[in-house]
Amino acid sequence: TADKAIAALQSFVLPGVLLNRMLGLHKVKSDDLMTVVFTSGSTGVPKGVMLTHENILFDVRGFEKAAAFKTSDTIVGILPFFHSFGYTITLWSPMMCDVRGAYHLNPLDAKQIGKLVEKYEGTILMATPTFLRSYMRRCTPEQFKTLDAVVTGAERLPPELAQQYKQKFGVMPVQGYGVTELSPAVAANIPESRQSGKFQVDSKEGTVGRPIANVTVKVCHLETGEELPRNEPGMLWVSGPIVMKGYLNKPEATSEVIVDGWYKTGDVAKLDEDGFITITGRISRFSKIGGEMVPHLKIEEVLSQLLDRTPDDDSDDHLTVAVTAVPDQKKGERLIVLYACDHKSVDEMTAALSEAGLPNVFIPSSNSFFRVDELPILGTGKIDLKGIKDKAAELVAAE
């Protein structure tokens, strides 16, 4: 009680200038190191990302504007704080903005999250598509009735999943985009309930939205580095006050990804005429086969539509299919499909890829499909790409 009383006096009675000096905040500079958040390690060894006070400030303010925070909002914090989005948006937004925060330590604990949202009347939920699948099965419309904005990231949001979620809970999830090295929020579609509808289009299905405030993006040719016109895919570069200070104790790795203030995301994307970003793949998720660059994501999209479960399915909540590659002596690389379901045969999957109009080089051979019990998932909700690749190599070696 005494601590609360003292805190109240400091917050509401003491002048801000005096309180800043008491806490030593006047010594803090905008480019001082604030935290180190490690990358997920989905494609390799995690790296320590050094983020400054300015990085976090501008990222929170940019997301606050994109999500149109209201004083009646309660952000549901279910992403772990070692996850950059959980750290910046769900931890710091309630402390910096005029909104509340309600927290649970495990994003997979759907039953408790349903109770949390209902008890504290949560309005904004940030999650991954993997987590949404779990909530659709285990949470009730009554528990989620106060939610009016759901933003997903970390992986592609399948349109069919978004429609199923809206059908059950009455809210259409939208997709955003972030990178740990960018504090992390870069772009977002505006949820339906937060759109102004006055001056411009606020959301486009299949995209990750427009850049948040104070952030600039460009798309450049993968080989020449030349900036490309609208609707042409290339490397996505990002500039602005959200770009990290650098990698912890890795100056060479830092110089490889930050050039003249621009951060090289490693994601292949395109910009449309309205400024919306569409991620078409990650450079590490392409295979060069027969001289042609084959995107794993395109194959996954077709197979996901074929294999995706309904909300009433009792099978596992995680993704059902992942595409990777292993070395091949003849073609350079061999596409491998790992899938975790039983209701479709390999012939049906290859037929679906063919019917979708994919070139033959995009279609894995029938002996390149492997049934697994489950696909490796990181604690952040992302698919473990390194784990997928290692598992594929193991299965091919055993074959």
C-alpha positions in Angstrom: 0.0 0.0 0.0 2.8 2.4 0.8 4.6 1.7 -2.5 1.3 2.4 -4.4 0.8 5.6 -2.4 4.3 6.8 -3.1 4.0 5.9 -6.8 0.7 7.8 -7.0 2.3 10.9 -5.5 5.3 10.7 -7.9 3.0 10.2 -10.9 0.4 12.8 -10.3 2.0 15.4 -7.9 5.7 15.8 -8.7 6.6 17.9 -11.8 7.8 15.7 -14.7 11.1 17.4 -14.9 11.9 16.7 -11.2 10.7 13.1 -11.5 13.0 12.6 -14.5 16.0 13.8 -12.6 15.1 11.6 -9.5 15.0 8.6 -11.8 18.1 9.6 -13.8 16.2 9.7 -17.0 17.7 13.0 -18.0 21.0 11.1 -18.6 19.4 8.8 -21.1 20.0 9.6 -24.8 17.7 8.4 -27.6 20.4 6.3 -29.2 21.4 4.6 -26.0 21.0 0.8 -25.9 17.7 -0.1 -24.3 17.5 -3.9 -24.8 18.9 -6.9 -26.6 16.3 -9.2 -28.2 17.5 -12.3 -29.9 16.3 -13.4 -33.3 14.1 -16.5 -33.3 16.7 -18.7 -34.9 14.2 -20.1 -37.4 16.9 -20.2 -40.1 20.1 -20.4 -38.1 21.9 -19.5 -34.9 20.0 -16.6 -33.0 21.7 -13.2 -33.1 21.5 -10.5 -30.4 19.7 -7.5 -31.8 20.6 -4.2 -30.1 17.6 -1.9 -29.9 17.7 1.7 -28.7 15.2 3.9 -26.8 14.5 5.6 -30.1 13.8 2.3 -31.9 11.2 1.3 -29.3 9.7 4.8 -29.1 9.1 5.1 -32.8 7.9 1.5 -33.3 5.3 1.8 -30.5 4.1 5.2 -31.8 3.9 3.9 -35.3 1.8 0.9 -34.3 -0.3 3.1 -32.0 -1.3 5.2 -35.0 -1.8 2.2 -37.3 -4.1 0.4 -34.8 -5.8 3.6 -33.8 -5.5 3.0 -30.1 -8.5 4.2 -27.9 -8.6 4.9 -24.2 -11.0 2.0 -23.9 -8.6 -0.5 -25.4 -7.1 -3.5 -23.6 -4.2 -5.2 -25.4 -4.1 -8.9 -24.8 -0.4 -9.8 -24.2 0.1 -13.4 -24.9 3.3 -13.3 -26.9 6.5 -14.0 -24.8 8.6 -11.0 -24.0 11.7 -12.6 -25.6 9.7 -12.3 -28.8 10.3 -8.8 -30.3 6.7 -8.1 -31.0 5.7 -9.3 -27.5 8.4 -7.1 -26.0 7.8 -3.9 -27.9 4.0 -3.9 -28.6 2.4 -5.9 -25.8 4.8 -4.8 -23.0 5.7 -1.2 -23.8 2.5 0.0 -25.5 0.4 -0.1 -22.3 3.2 1.7 -20.5 3.6 4.4 -23.1 0.1 4.8 -24.5 -3.3 5.4 -22.8 -4.4 1.8 -23.0 -4.4 -1.2 -20.7 -2.6 -4.5 -20.9 -3.7 -8.0 -19.8 -1.2 -10.9 -19.8 -0.9 -14.6 -19.9 2.5 -16.4 -20.1 1.6 -19.1 -22.6 0.1 -18.3 -26.0 -0.8 -22.0 -26.5 -2.9 -22.1 -23.4 -6.1 -21.3 -25.3 -8.6 -22.0 -22.5 -6.9 -19.5 -20.1 -6.5 -16.9 -22.8 -10.3 -17.2 -23.5 -10.9 -16.5 -19.8 -8.4 -13.6 -19.8 -10.0 -11.9 -22.7 -13.5 -12.2 -21.2 -12.4 -11.1 -17.7 -10.5 -8.0 -18.8 -12.6 -7.2 -21.9 -9.7 -7.4 -24.3 -10.1 -5.4 -27.5 -6.7 -5.9 -29.4 -5.1 -9.3 -29.9 -1.7 -9.9 -31.5 -1.0 -13.5 -32.4 0.2 -15.9 -35.1 -2.1 -17.9 -37.4 -0.9 -21.0 -35.6 -2.3 -19.6 -32.3 -5.5 -18.5 -33.9 -6.2 -22.1 -35.0 -6.0 -23.1 -31.3 -8.3 -20.3 -30.2 -10.9 -21.2 -32.8 -11.2 -24.7 -31.4 -11.0 -23.9 -27.7 -12.4 -20.4 -27.1 -16.1 -19.4 -27.4 -17.6 -16.4 -29.2 -18.8 -15.2 -25.8 -15.2 -15.1 -24.5 -14.0 -13.1 -27.5 -17.0 -10.8 -27.9 -15.1 -7.7 -26.9 -12.2 -8.2 -29.4 -12.5 -5.9 -32.4 -8.9 -5.9 -33.7 -6.8 -9.0 -34.4 -3.4 -8.6 -36.0 -1.3 -11.6 -37.0 2.4 -11.9 -37.9 5.4 -14.3 -38.0 3.9 -16.4 -40.8 1.4 -16.0 -43.7 -2.3 -15.6 -42.8 -4.2 -18.0 -45.0 -7.4 -16.3 -46.4 -9.5 -19.4 -45.5 -8.3 -19.2 -41.9 -9.2 -15.5 -41.7 -12.7 -16.2 -43.0 -13.2 -19.1 -40.6 -12.1 -16.9 -37.7 -14.5 -14.1 -38.7 -17.4 -16.6 -39.1 -16.9 -17.8 -35.6 -15.9 -14.6 -33.7 -17.2 -11.8 -36.0 -13.8 -10.2 -36.4 -11.6 -10.4 -39.6 -8.0 -10.9 -38.7 -5.5 -8.8 -40.6 -1.9 -9.4 -41.4 1.1 -7.3 -40.4 4.9 -7.6 -40.9 7.8 -7.2 -38.6 11.5 -8.1 -38.2 13.3 -8.3 -34.9 16.1 -6.1 -36.4 13.3 -3.4 -37.1 12.1 -3.2 -33.5 10.0 -5.1 -35.0 6.8 -3.7 -36.5 7.3 -2.5 -40.1 3.8 -2.6 -41.7 0.3 -3.5 -41.0 -3.2 -3.7 -42.5 -5.7 -1.6 -40.5 -8.4 -3.7 -38.8 -11.9 -3.2 -40.1 -13.1 -1.6 -36.8 -10.2 1.0 -36.9 -10.5 2.1 -40.5 -11.4 5.6 -41.4 -12.6 4.8 -44.9 -12.3 8.5 -45.8 -9.2 9.1 -47.8 -7.6 5.8 -48.8 -7.7 2.0 -48.8 -6.7 0.8 -45.3 -6.4 -3.0 -45.9 -5.8 -5.4 -48.7 -6.1 -9.2 -48.4 -2.9 -11.1 -49.2 -0.7 -8.1 -48.3 1.0 -7.2 -45.0 -0.2 -3.7 -45.2 1.4 -0.3 -45.6 4.6 0.8 -43.7 3.8 2.4 -40.3 4.5 6.1 -39.6 8.1 7.3 -40.1 9.1 4.1 -42.0 10.3 4.0 -45.6 10.6 0.9 -47.8 11.9 0.1 -51.2 12.2 -3.0 -53.4 15.5 -3.6 -55.3 16.7 -6.1 -57.9 18.1 -9.2 -56.2 21.4 -9.1 -58.2 21.9 -5.5 -59.4 20.5 -3.7 -56.4 18.6 -1.3 -58.7 15.3 0.1 -57.2 12.4 -1.6 -59.0 9.1 -0.1 -60.1 5.7 -1.0 -58.6 4.5 -4.6 -58.6 7.9 -6.1 -59.5 9.3 -8.5 -56.8 12.7 -8.0 -55.4 14.6 -7.5 -52.1 12.7 -5.5 -49.5 14.8 -2.8 -47.8 13.6 -0.7 -44.9 14.8 2.7 -43.5 13.7 4.8 -40.5 14.2 5.2 -36.8 13.2 1.6 -36.2 16.4 0.2 -37.7 18.5 -1.6 -35.0 21.7 -0.3 -33.6 23.4 -3.5 -34.8 24.0 -7.1 -33.8 25.6 -7.7 -30.4 29.4 -8.3 -30.9 28.9 -8.9 -34.6 30.1 -5.8 -36.5 30.7 -7.7 -39.8 27.2 -9.3 -39.7 25.8 -5.8 -39.0 27.5 -4.2 -42.0 26.2 -7.0 -44.3 22.5 -6.0 -43.6 22.7 -2.3 -42.9 23.8 -0.2 -45.8 23.6 3.6 -45.7 20.8 3.4 -43.0 18.8 0.9 -45.0 18.2 -2.6 -43.6 18.2 -5.6 -45.9 15.3 -7.8 -44.7 16.1 -10.9 -46.7 12.5 -11.0 -47.8 11.4 -10.9 -51.4 8.4 -8.6 -51.8 6.6 -6.2 -54.1 5.0 -2.8 -53.6 1.7 -2.0 -55.3 0.4 1.4 -56.5 -1.2 2.1 -53.1 2.0 1.3 -51.1 0.9 -2.1 -49.8 3.6 -4.7 -49.4 3.2 -8.3 -50.5 5.8 -10.8 -49.3 6.4 -13.4 -52.0 9.1 -15.3 -50.2 12.3 -15.2 -48.2 15.6 -15.4 -50.1 16.6 -18.3 -48.0 13.4 -20.1 -48.9 14.1 -20.3 -52.6 15.8 -23.2 -54.4 17.7 -22.9 -57.6 16.7 -25.9 -59.6 17.7 -26.2 -63.3 18.7 -22.6 -63.3 15.3 -21.4 -62.1 14.5 -19.9 -58.7 11.7 -21.9 -57.1 9.8 -20.3 -54.1 9.0 -22.7 -51.3 6.1 -20.4 -50.1 4.2 -20.7 -53.4 4.2 -24.5 -53.1 3.2 -24.3 -49.5 0.2 -22.0 -50.3 -1.3 -24.5 -52.7 -0.7 -27.5 -50.4 -2.1 -25.6 -47.4 -5.3 -24.9 -49.2 -5.6 -28.6 -49.9 -4.6 -29.9 -46.5 -5.8 -27.2 -44.1 -8.2 -28.5 -41.4 -11.6 -27.1 -40.5 -12.0 -25.6 -37.0 -13.8 -28.7 -35.8 -11.0 -31.0 -36.7 -9.5 -32.6 -33.6 -6.0 -32.9 -35.0 -3.0 -30.8 -34.0 -3.3 -27.0 -34.2 0.0 -26.5 -35.9 0.7 -26.1 -39.6 0.2 -29.2 -41.7 2.8 -28.7 -44.4 6.2 -27.2 -45.0 8.5 -27.1 -48.0 12.3 -27.2 -47.9 15.2 -28.5 -49.9 18.2 -30.8 -49.7 21.4 -30.9 -51.9 21.1 -32.9 -55.1 24.0 -33.9 -57.3 22.1 -33.6 -60.6 19.9 -30.5 -60.2 21.7 -28.7 -57.4 18.7 -28.9 -55.0 15.8 -31.3 -54.4 12.5 -30.0 -53.1 11.2 -31.9 -50.0 7.6 -31.7 -48.6 6.9 -32.6 -45.0 3.3 -33.0 -44.1 1.4 -33.9 -40.9 -1.9 -35.2 -42.0 -3.5 -38.4 -43.4 -6.5 -37.3 -45.3 -4.7 -36.6 -48.6 -2.5 -38.9 -50.6 0.8 -37.9 -52.3 -0.9 -38.3 -55.7 -3.6 -35.8 -54.7 -1.0 -33.3 -53.5 1.0 -33.5 -56.7 -2.2 -33.2 -58.8 -3.2 -30.1 -56.8 0.1 -28.5 -57.6 -0.3 -29.3 -61.3 -3.9 -28.0 -61.4 -2.8 -24.8 -59.7 -0.7 -24.1 -62.9 2.7 -24.5 -61.3 5.6 -25.3 -63.6 6.9 -28.9 -63.5 10.1 -27.7 -61.8 7.9 -26.4 -58.9 6.4 -29.8 -58.3 8.4 -32.2 -56.1 8.7 -35.8 -57.1 6.4 -38.3 -55.5 9.3 -39.8 -53.4 10.0 -36.3 -52.0 6.9 -36.2 -49.8 7.4 -37.4 -46.2 4.7 -37.9 -43.6 5.7 -36.7 -40.1 3.9 -36.6 -36.8 4.3 -32.9 -36.4 6.2 -29.9 -37.8 8.8 -28.2 -35.6 7.5 -24.9 -34.2 9.4 -22.3 -32.2 8.2 -20.8 -29.0 7.3 -17.6 -30.8 4.8 -19.5 -33.0 7.0 -19.4 -36.1 7.8 -22.6 -38.0 11.3 -23.8 -37.3 12.8 -23.6 -40.7 16.2 -24.9 -39.6 14.4 -27.8 -37.8 12.4 -28.5 -41.0 15.6 -28.6 -43.1 17.4 -30.8 -40.6 14.4 -33.2 -40.5 14.3 -33.4 -44.3 18.0 -34.2 -44.5 17.6 -36.9 -41.9 14.6 -38.5 -43.8 16.4 -38.4 -47.1 19.5 -39.9 -45.7 17.4 -42.7 -44.2 15.7 -43.2 -47.5 
